[in-house]
């Protein structure tokens, strides 16, 4: 028996299983690389929409180019095993090289992009840079499937194994997407995860060499040279279906991110469902259609069915907002239920459509082969079409047409392809996609998720490439800025609190002249800083739609912008910091939601180091943290990462809120205690007085009393928590857990935190500060902690007597603890005024107690005079 003879049926069956297993492992590694390289590339590309989509496009472009250029050679080769082994080895070697080289290459391309590149320039550098960096590996990946397909005749499997191989390879990708997001990347980090994938590639090469060593595949007969031009139709159809299929993935993921939590787990689940459906469709085709007589007659019907399935999947998006909370309420573990809910809405949107996509690809690939085209050419054309989808649908169609029109356009396009494939528009079933498309176009409302409960109405709405941004005003006239309707970025009702987040760090610097704000939100914080006539402010915001919406909140900022003191930049915060050269006296980073995809990179050691490099010699950096969105483990990791760069850091509290507490980590370029006298002189500046008085920062204790922890206390809390680094972004994987399944109330976490944090005046302020003043400050800190702890147990009531019964004694004790602590004074004063008409004696008693507790304040005396006068 010669080398090309078919092996025994049992051996062929076993080797076919090995082939499917090898392709599954290769698919696992391929998805692993895509996830890891996407995360790593975003560190220098930034998280702007064009940059993120450029990675996807470059990845598909490399796959398609590899399949297209190498597919023909593999098809003509008598040694496809050599091609397969070499491809797997090339992938492994290039991936191994990228573990070292990708970071410096990224820095080079980031510097070429700069901080203010035009969109075409940024897109060109992003796409071309990633494409070239990854090309050797991605091109080799594109050739592995055609090479394995050529090996199958040696197994006695014939030529009808395309769908089975594709299904197996895609199934491996499903497992890879889930395993990497939920296990490998959180435990090992990106580099070691990539090394696991390298090992899989080497294992695939070794298995293939061991199974097919010494065997040669027959060279197929050369195709006829006089085939009519219409025989290119399968390739054209493959190209368009690749474009439309990934276009649906891009649009579907973008829309579902408005309903889901938009975490790293969300993306993994959506990707896994999409790939699982595609694999199931290819496997189903292989089982039920590939072996039927003349399967080519099913092509048009499958395309029409795909159009219907995609339209129905798009229709499910209108109900996803209602379905997710219903599934999330199922009994059992809260985290599991939340993830199942996200998988459920993904299954409704992607399931039927992707099953049909897998079957359609398998059918068209078989059609192309029957016309004499190699599987490599078929796969390459399909994948190159897919590479165009992120730009065409994600960057252009979605913001231009809106998600509803863009999705319906996709479904209609599949209907057109079905007519082209059939060549006879008179067949009635070919028009099936038109029915749901027309029904949705006429009767479905715009595809926008905006909560309008309680009489709220939309003031502003924009669909952007990365998110939908809305401004919603409630019945009380309070306007709220929302991203994807799930993430609130501030409101008109929190102006004073938001402004404090600018002025607290600004007043801890003796004389800042240039400030950088990372994250804009409503813009109130940056605009408040720009009111300082001596301060020029740069504010960086990732989403251009947020910058547009902020104009509804920052009327004063328009004046500051005209004066040149407030400049808004639409850019990724990390890229802006790393690529720029401007030095700043003050850098203030917004309280980024750590669970949101991409936000974890703003809490890494490398980012904190980049910020430090942008600080002037006496510069100060304040990183605000949303305690209501952080569990203890994530907080400890962020603390340790911050302290690794700013070992003398201390912490401040933005306000005394129990529901949305915000902690600020303050680090300085020149470590050392704060100069109290210099800071007091700045706070007493007559030009600043009218700006800071409404914020309650017009006395020393209101400013310095915000400190809650010194460096020693922060270090004890951080302990040996894992550092959050670019290579091991533990925050990205830890933070979503409390988002999906909160284990406690924010107020309880705040009180627990204050109980373990400690601070001594000498840790933060110069030792020459007045000893009596330091004693008053320490008393203020104790009073503040007690005040917050009291508030945790208060049950709000509209009856002033009921409220007074809860708080009078405890708050008076707080005032006795620190006569300088004003926040406990104001609520008691308000209760006394409210009681004056109903219970004069109780009101008088309370006012006299207030006068005794804080004799320096005049409000209680004034209220007593009004009470005596009967007014």
TIBAZA-393228 format. One record per residue (C-alpha): y, x, z negated; residue number from 1. Coordinates in steps of 0.1 Angstrom, whole numbers. Layout:
! residues N
Y,X,Z,NUM
...
***
This chain:
! residues 871
0,0,0,1
34,14,10,2
65,15,-12,3
79,-17,3,4
48,-38,-3,5
51,-67,-27,6
37,-62,-61,7
12,-85,-77,8
26,-120,-86,9
23,-114,-123,10
41,-80,-121,11
67,-95,-98,12
73,-123,-123,13
77,-98,-151,14
100,-76,-132,15
121,-106,-122,16
125,-113,-159,17
136,-77,-163,18
161,-81,-135,19
176,-112,-150,20
178,-95,-184,21
195,-65,-169,22
221,-86,-152,23
227,-105,-185,24
233,-72,-203,25
256,-61,-175,26
275,-94,-177,27
278,-89,-215,28
293,-55,-210,29
316,-66,-182,30
331,-94,-203,31
334,-70,-231,32
354,-46,-211,33
376,-74,-198,34
385,-85,-233,35
390,-50,-247,36
410,-38,-218,37
431,-69,-217,38
440,-64,-254,39
446,-27,-250,40
467,-31,-218,41
489,-58,-235,42
500,-32,-260,43
520,-14,-233,44
524,-42,-208,45
538,-66,-234,46
527,-102,-238,47
550,-116,-212,48
533,-140,-189,49
533,-119,-158,50
519,-90,-177,51
490,-109,-193,52
481,-125,-160,53
484,-92,-142,54
454,-79,-162,55
433,-108,-151,56
444,-105,-115,57
438,-67,-115,58
404,-71,-130,59
393,-97,-104,60
410,-77,-76,61
389,-46,-85,62
357,-67,-87,63
364,-82,-53,64
374,-50,-36,65
342,-33,-49,66
320,-61,-37,67
337,-63,-3,68
338,-26,4,69
305,-16,-10,70
285,-48,-3,71
279,-40,34,72
267,-4,26,73
244,-18,-1,74
231,-44,23,75
222,-17,49,76
207,7,24,77
170,13,19,78
177,25,-17,79
197,-3,-34,80
183,11,-67,81
204,42,-62,82
235,21,-57,83
228,0,-87,84
222,30,-110,85
252,49,-97,86
274,18,-102,87
263,13,-138,88
267,50,-146,89
302,50,-130,90
312,20,-151,91
299,37,-183,92
316,70,-175,93
349,55,-165,94
350,32,-196,95
342,62,-217,96
371,81,-201,97
395,51,-206,98
388,52,-244,99
409,84,-244,100
431,80,-213,101
442,44,-214,102
468,49,-242,103
487,78,-226,104
485,61,-192,105
499,29,-207,106
528,48,-223,107
536,63,-189,108
536,29,-172,109
556,14,-200,110
583,40,-197,111
584,33,-159,112
588,-4,-167,113
616,1,-192,114
631,-25,-214,115
651,-45,-188,116
630,-44,-157,117
634,-73,-132,118
605,-97,-129,119
594,-83,-95,120
595,-47,-108,121
577,-56,-140,122
550,-76,-121,123
545,-48,-96,124
541,-21,-122,125
519,-43,-144,126
496,-53,-116,127
494,-20,-98,128
492,0,-130,129
463,-19,-144,130
446,-22,-111,131
446,15,-105,132
436,23,-141,133
406,1,-140,134
397,3,-103,135
367,27,-104,136
350,7,-131,137
359,-28,-118,138
349,-18,-82,139
316,-6,-95,140
311,-39,-114,141
317,-58,-82,142
289,-39,-65,143
262,-43,-93,144
254,-79,-84,145
249,-73,-47,146
228,-42,-55,147
205,-61,-78,148
202,-89,-52,149
190,-64,-27,150
163,-52,-51,151
147,-86,-54,152
126,-84,-22,153
108,-56,-38,154
98,-80,-65,155
84,-105,-41,156
112,-129,-49,157
125,-133,-14,158
162,-138,-6,159
168,-170,-27,160
177,-153,-59,161
214,-152,-56,162
220,-182,-79,163
196,-170,-105,164
212,-135,-107,165
247,-150,-108,166
236,-174,-136,167
221,-147,-156,168
250,-123,-152,169
274,-151,-162,170
253,-162,-191,171
255,-126,-204,172
293,-129,-201,173
292,-161,-223,174
273,-142,-250,175
296,-112,-246,176
328,-133,-250,177
316,-149,-282,178
299,-119,-297,179
330,-97,-292,180
355,-122,-305,181
335,-133,-335,182
316,-101,-344,183
320,-68,-326,184
358,-65,-322,185
365,-77,-358,186
339,-53,-372,187
341,-23,-349,188
375,-24,-333,189
382,-20,-296,190
371,16,-290,191
338,12,-306,192
332,-21,-290,193
339,-5,-256,194
313,22,-266,195
287,-6,-273,196
294,-18,-237,197
290,18,-224,198
256,19,-241,199
246,-13,-224,200
256,0,-190,201
235,31,-196,202
206,9,-208,203
209,-12,-176,204
208,19,-155,205
177,32,-173,206
158,-1,-172,207
165,-5,-135,208
154,31,-127,209
123,26,-148,210
113,-7,-131,211
122,1,-94,212
117,38,-93,213
99,49,-61,214
103,15,-44,215
124,8,-14,216
137,-25,-1,217
134,-34,36,218
166,-32,56,219
175,-67,69,220
178,-73,106,221
212,-66,120,222
231,-98,126,223
238,-109,161,224
270,-97,176,225
279,-129,194,226
282,-153,165,227
310,-179,171,228
342,-176,150,229
333,-208,131,230
306,-189,113,231
333,-173,92,232
338,-207,76,233
316,-200,45,234
337,-169,37,235
369,-188,40,236
355,-215,18,237
344,-189,-7,238
378,-174,-8,239
395,-207,-14,240
370,-219,-40,241
375,-186,-59,242
413,-192,-58,243
410,-228,-69,244
383,-222,-96,245
403,-195,-115,246
434,-215,-109,247
418,-243,-128,248
408,-219,-156,249
444,-206,-158,250
459,-240,-159,251
433,-255,-182,252
436,-227,-208,253
474,-230,-207,254
473,-267,-213,255
446,-266,-239,256
465,-240,-259,257
490,-267,-266,258
463,-287,-284,259
442,-259,-299,260
454,-233,-324,261
459,-207,-297,262
441,-179,-316,263
418,-152,-303,264
389,-175,-311,265
405,-203,-290,266
405,-181,-260,267
370,-169,-266,268
357,-204,-269,269
375,-216,-238,270
363,-186,-218,271
327,-191,-231,272
326,-228,-221,273
340,-220,-187,274
314,-193,-180,275
286,-213,-195,276
293,-242,-172,277
294,-219,-142,278
261,-203,-152,279
245,-237,-158,280
256,-248,-123,281
242,-217,-106,282
209,-221,-125,283
207,-258,-117,284
213,-250,-80,285
186,-224,-80,286
161,-248,-97,287
168,-280,-78,288
186,-273,-45,289
178,-238,-33,290
142,-246,-26,291
149,-279,-7,292
146,-279,31,293
179,-271,47,294
200,-268,15,295
231,-261,36,296
236,-298,42,297
246,-302,5,298
277,-280,8,299
303,-307,16,300
288,-330,-9,301
290,-304,-37,302
326,-297,-28,303
335,-334,-29,304
317,-337,-62,305
336,-307,-76,306
369,-324,-66,307
358,-355,-86,308
346,-334,-115,309
378,-314,-117,310
400,-346,-116,311
379,-361,-144,312
382,-329,-164,313
419,-329,-159,314
420,-365,-170,315
404,-355,-203,316
434,-333,-211,317
454,-364,-217,318
431,-374,-245,319
425,-339,-259,320
452,-342,-285,321
434,-373,-300,322
399,-359,-296,323
404,-326,-314,324
414,-340,-349,325
386,-366,-347,326
359,-339,-342,327
375,-316,-368,328
370,-343,-394,329
332,-341,-391,330
315,-333,-423,331
306,-297,-430,332
323,-264,-432,333
360,-268,-423,334
361,-236,-402,335
330,-246,-382,336
343,-281,-377,337
376,-268,-364,338
359,-244,-339,339
335,-272,-328,340
366,-293,-322,341
381,-267,-299,342
348,-262,-281,343
345,-300,-276,344
379,-304,-259,345
370,-273,-238,346
337,-289,-229,347
353,-321,-217,348
379,-302,-196,349
357,-275,-182,350
321,-287,-185,351
314,-309,-154,352
339,-290,-132,353
324,-255,-139,354
289,-268,-135,355
299,-279,-100,356
317,-246,-94,357
285,-226,-101,358
265,-248,-77,359
292,-246,-50,360
294,-208,-52,361
257,-205,-50,362
256,-228,-20,363
284,-211,-1,364
270,-177,-8,365
237,-189,6,366
255,-203,36,367
273,-170,42,368
240,-151,40,369
225,-175,65,370
253,-167,89,371
246,-130,86,372
272,-120,59,373
261,-99,30,374
261,-111,-5,375
286,-84,-13,376
310,-97,13,377
306,-133,0,378
312,-122,-36,379
341,-100,-26,380
359,-127,-7,381
354,-152,-36,382
366,-127,-62,383
396,-116,-42,384
406,-153,-39,385
402,-155,-77,386
426,-125,-81,387
454,-144,-65,388
451,-174,-88,389
469,-161,-119,390
500,-154,-99,391
499,-184,-77,392
490,-210,-103,393
500,-194,-136,394
533,-178,-127,395
545,-200,-98,396
529,-235,-96,397
528,-244,-133,398
566,-240,-141,399
576,-252,-107,400
554,-283,-105,401
544,-289,-141,402
508,-290,-153,403
500,-326,-141,404
510,-320,-105,405
494,-285,-104,406
461,-298,-117,407
460,-328,-93,408
469,-304,-64,409
438,-284,-73,410
415,-315,-73,411
430,-327,-40,412
425,-292,-25,413
388,-294,-32,414
387,-327,-14,415
403,-310,16,416
377,-282,15,417
349,-309,15,418
364,-324,47,419
366,-289,63,420
330,-281,53,421
316,-314,66,422
336,-313,98,423
337,-351,99,424
365,-369,80,425
349,-403,87,426
322,-399,61,427
334,-422,32,428
320,-402,3,429
341,-372,13,430
371,-391,2,431
358,-396,-34,432
382,-370,-50,433
411,-390,-37,434
403,-419,-60,435
408,-402,-94,436
436,-381,-80,437
456,-411,-69,438
449,-430,-101,439
461,-401,-122,440
491,-395,-100,441
503,-431,-102,442
493,-442,-137,443
491,-410,-159,444
522,-399,-177,445
534,-363,-176,446
509,-340,-192,447
530,-330,-223,448
520,-330,-259,449
550,-339,-281,450
546,-356,-315,451
572,-384,-317,452
561,-401,-349,453
587,-415,-373,454
612,-425,-346,455
616,-390,-332,456
628,-384,-296,457
628,-355,-272,458
661,-337,-268,459
648,-309,-246,460
615,-300,-230,461
604,-271,-207,462
570,-261,-194,463
569,-223,-192,464
542,-200,-180,465
529,-191,-215,466
539,-222,-235,467
557,-256,-236,468
589,-255,-256,469
604,-287,-270,470
633,-297,-292,471
626,-330,-310,472
651,-349,-331,473
639,-372,-359,474
654,-404,-372,475
675,-385,-396,476
691,-364,-369,477
672,-332,-377,478
663,-313,-346,479
632,-291,-346,480
622,-264,-321,481
585,-264,-313,482
562,-242,-292,483
533,-261,-278,484
541,-288,-303,485
520,-270,-330,486
542,-241,-340,487
576,-250,-354,488
602,-223,-350,489
629,-237,-373,490
652,-267,-374,491
688,-277,-378,492
679,-288,-413,493
671,-252,-424,494
702,-235,-412,495
711,-220,-446,496
675,-208,-452,497
673,-192,-418,498
707,-176,-422,499
696,-160,-455,500
669,-142,-435,501
696,-124,-417,502
720,-118,-445,503
696,-107,-472,504
685,-75,-453,505
720,-71,-439,506
735,-70,-474,507
709,-44,-485,508
725,-19,-460,509
758,-5,-471,510
774,-7,-437,511
754,-17,-406,512
770,-16,-372,513
741,-23,-348,514
712,-46,-355,515
680,-56,-337,516
663,-89,-343,517
627,-92,-331,518
620,-129,-324,519
647,-155,-319,520
633,-190,-327,521
663,-214,-330,522
686,-183,-330,523
702,-193,-362,524
691,-161,-380,525
704,-137,-353,526
736,-158,-348,527
743,-157,-385,528
742,-119,-385,529
765,-118,-354,530
791,-136,-375,531
797,-103,-392,532
827,-89,-373,533
814,-53,-377,534
779,-59,-365,535
766,-60,-329,536
733,-78,-325,537
705,-75,-300,538
679,-103,-302,539
645,-101,-284,540
625,-132,-276,541
592,-133,-257,542
596,-168,-242,543
626,-174,-219,544
622,-211,-226,545
629,-205,-263,546
662,-187,-254,547
672,-217,-234,548
664,-241,-262,549
682,-220,-288,550
715,-229,-273,551
711,-264,-289,552
710,-248,-324,553
735,-219,-323,554
769,-231,-312,555
785,-203,-331,556
764,-178,-312,557
781,-187,-279,558
813,-174,-293,559
796,-143,-306,560
780,-138,-272,561
814,-140,-255,562
827,-114,-278,563
797,-92,-269,564
783,-91,-304,565
751,-111,-297,566
730,-101,-267,567
697,-120,-260,568
668,-102,-243,569
638,-120,-228,570
611,-94,-235,571
581,-86,-255,572
592,-72,-289,573
566,-44,-289,574
575,-32,-255,575
612,-34,-262,576
609,-13,-293,577
586,13,-277,578
603,17,-244,579
639,17,-255,580
661,45,-269,581
688,27,-287,582
690,34,-325,583
697,7,-350,584
711,5,-385,585
692,-27,-392,586
660,-41,-377,587
648,-76,-387,588
615,-89,-375,589
608,-127,-376,590
580,-142,-396,591
556,-142,-366,592
526,-165,-371,593
499,-139,-375,594
471,-161,-361,595
488,-168,-328,596
473,-148,-299,597
493,-116,-296,598
512,-118,-328,599
488,-97,-348,600
500,-67,-327,601
534,-70,-343,602
519,-61,-377,603
501,-29,-368,604
507,6,-381,605
517,17,-346,606
543,-10,-342,607
558,-2,-376,608
560,34,-366,609
577,25,-334,610
603,5,-353,611
609,34,-377,612
616,57,-347,613
644,33,-336,614
661,33,-370,615
692,54,-376,616
691,80,-403,617
701,54,-430,618
684,25,-412,619
666,-4,-428,620
638,-25,-415,621
628,-59,-429,622
596,-76,-418,623
595,-112,-428,624
560,-126,-435,625
551,-164,-435,626
532,-166,-468,627
522,-202,-460,628
503,-189,-430,629
486,-159,-446,630
455,-156,-467,631
453,-129,-493,632
430,-106,-472,633
454,-107,-442,634
484,-101,-465,635
467,-71,-481,636
460,-56,-447,637
496,-60,-435,638
509,-46,-468,639
487,-15,-465,640
498,-10,-429,641
535,-13,-437,642
531,11,-467,643
514,36,-444,644
547,40,-426,645
572,31,-454,646
556,43,-486,647
587,34,-507,648
589,-2,-494,649
597,-31,-517,650
595,-68,-512,651
620,-96,-513,652
617,-134,-513,653
638,-152,-487,654
641,-184,-508,655
623,-204,-535,656
606,-227,-512,657
571,-238,-523,658
559,-252,-490,659
571,-225,-466,660
576,-193,-487,661
587,-163,-468,662
582,-127,-481,663
602,-98,-467,664
589,-62,-466,665
618,-38,-467,666
614,-2,-456,667
640,25,-450,668
642,55,-426,669
654,76,-455,670
633,68,-486,671
650,65,-519,672
667,41,-542,673
694,17,-531,674
730,26,-540,675
741,-5,-561,676
778,4,-560,677
778,7,-522,678
760,-26,-518,679
783,-43,-542,680
813,-31,-523,681
799,-45,-491,682
791,-79,-507,683
826,-81,-520,684
842,-75,-486,685
867,-103,-482,686
857,-109,-445,687
821,-115,-455,688
828,-138,-485,689
832,-171,-465,690
800,-163,-446,691
777,-156,-475,692
791,-180,-501,693
774,-211,-485,694
741,-191,-486,695
742,-186,-523,696
746,-148,-519,697
780,-145,-534,698
769,-128,-566,699
749,-97,-574,700
720,-115,-590,701
715,-139,-560,702
712,-108,-538,703
694,-83,-559,704
674,-110,-576,705
655,-116,-544,706
634,-85,-550,707
598,-95,-561,708
578,-62,-559,709
583,-25,-560,710
562,1,-540,711
537,7,-568,712
530,-30,-571,713
526,-35,-534,714
503,-5,-532,715
481,-20,-560,716
479,-53,-542,717
471,-36,-508,718
444,-15,-524,719
418,-3,-499,720
423,-32,-474,721
417,-22,-438,722
446,-9,-419,723
458,-31,-391,724
459,-8,-361,725
462,-12,-323,726
425,-1,-320,727
413,-22,-349,728
436,-53,-351,729
420,-69,-382,730
450,-93,-386,731
443,-108,-352,732
408,-117,-364,733
414,-125,-401,734
446,-146,-399,735
431,-175,-378,736
406,-184,-406,737
432,-199,-429,738
448,-217,-399,739
416,-234,-391,740
405,-240,-427,741
432,-236,-454,742
416,-227,-487,743
446,-234,-509,744
482,-248,-509,745
510,-224,-500,746
526,-231,-534,747
495,-220,-552,748
492,-188,-532,749
529,-180,-539,750
525,-185,-576,751
493,-164,-577,752
511,-137,-558,753
540,-136,-581,754
517,-133,-611,755
503,-100,-597,756
535,-85,-582,757
558,-65,-605,758
590,-46,-602,759
612,-25,-624,760
649,-20,-615,761
644,18,-614,762
619,15,-586,763
644,0,-562,764
679,9,-574,765
695,42,-582,766
689,53,-618,767
726,55,-625,768
729,17,-624,769
743,2,-656,770
715,-3,-682,771
728,-37,-693,772
730,-48,-657,773
694,-37,-651,774
683,-57,-681,775
700,-88,-668,776
684,-83,-634,777
649,-79,-650,778
655,-112,-669,779
666,-129,-636,780
634,-119,-620,781
613,-133,-649,782
633,-165,-647,783
629,-168,-610,784
591,-165,-613,785
590,-191,-640,786
612,-214,-620,787
588,-213,-591,788
558,-218,-613,789
574,-249,-628,790
581,-263,-594,791
545,-261,-584,792
535,-288,-609,793
565,-311,-603,794
557,-345,-588,795
588,-357,-567,796
602,-391,-578,797
632,-411,-568,798
637,-421,-604,799
660,-395,-621,800
645,-404,-655,801
610,-396,-643,802
623,-363,-628,803
642,-354,-659,804
611,-360,-681,805
593,-334,-660,806
619,-307,-656,807
645,-308,-683,808
628,-288,-710,809
612,-262,-687,810
644,-256,-667,811
665,-253,-698,812
641,-227,-710,813
645,-208,-677,814
683,-209,-682,815
679,-195,-717,816
657,-168,-702,817
684,-157,-678,818
719,-172,-680,819
725,-157,-646,820
698,-177,-629,821
717,-204,-609,822
689,-222,-591,823
677,-239,-623,824
712,-251,-631,825
719,-271,-599,826
690,-296,-601,827
697,-304,-637,828
734,-309,-629,829
724,-333,-601,830
701,-353,-624,831
729,-355,-650,832
753,-369,-625,833
727,-394,-612,834
721,-406,-648,835
757,-410,-657,836
760,-446,-647,837
726,-457,-661,838
723,-436,-693,839
755,-420,-704,840
741,-406,-736,841
713,-388,-717,842
737,-375,-691,843
761,-362,-718,844
733,-345,-737,845
721,-327,-706,846
755,-316,-695,847
762,-302,-730,848
729,-283,-728,849
739,-269,-694,850
773,-258,-707,851
756,-240,-736,852
730,-223,-714,853
754,-211,-687,854
790,-212,-702,855
804,-192,-673,856
798,-220,-648,857
824,-247,-647,858
804,-276,-631,859
790,-290,-664,860
825,-290,-680,861
839,-308,-650,862
812,-334,-650,863
818,-340,-688,864
855,-346,-682,865
847,-371,-654,866
822,-388,-678,867
848,-391,-705,868
873,-404,-680,869
849,-430,-669,870
849,-418,-632,871
***
